[in-house]
Structure formats: C-alpha cells, structure tokens
Amino acid sequence: MNRLEAILTARGVDQDATAAASSDEPVTALEMADARIPARYRGALADHPQITAWAEQIARAGRPGRQDV
C-alpha cells in the first residue's frame, strides 16, 4: 500500500480528492482524456510551428462541419 501511495504521489494524484470523488457522477470523455495526461504535461503548451500545425490538422480532421473556420 505504501508503494502505491508513493507512486500516486509521484504522479501528482491527490489521494484524498480521489477517495472523495463520487462514482455516481457521470464523467465526460474530456475529463477521461484529461486524466490520462501525465501531471507534468497538463500545463504544457505547444509553441513549435510544426507541432501547432499538426495539432490543428488533427483537430480539423476530427471535427465535422466547415473546415475553413
């Protein structure tokens, strides 16, 4: 148990908040995706032009409707 607590702490998981969370509340896909992002990358911003262009391309491909917005 101590090892698991150490791993969670190292990954930035607040054990008290996790224990207090209700499993009865619905979880959105965005919340689930956000939970998979490692804590050290959650505040990261892409500022390299090739990376931002790639991210824009992926976002447009997954979004229905007009692509010129």
PyMOL commands that set and color helices and strands:
alter all, ss='L'
color gray80, all
select helices_A, chain A and resi 2-10+15-20+29-35+39-41+49-61
alter helices_A, ss='H'
color red, helices_A
deselect
rebuild
show_as cartoon
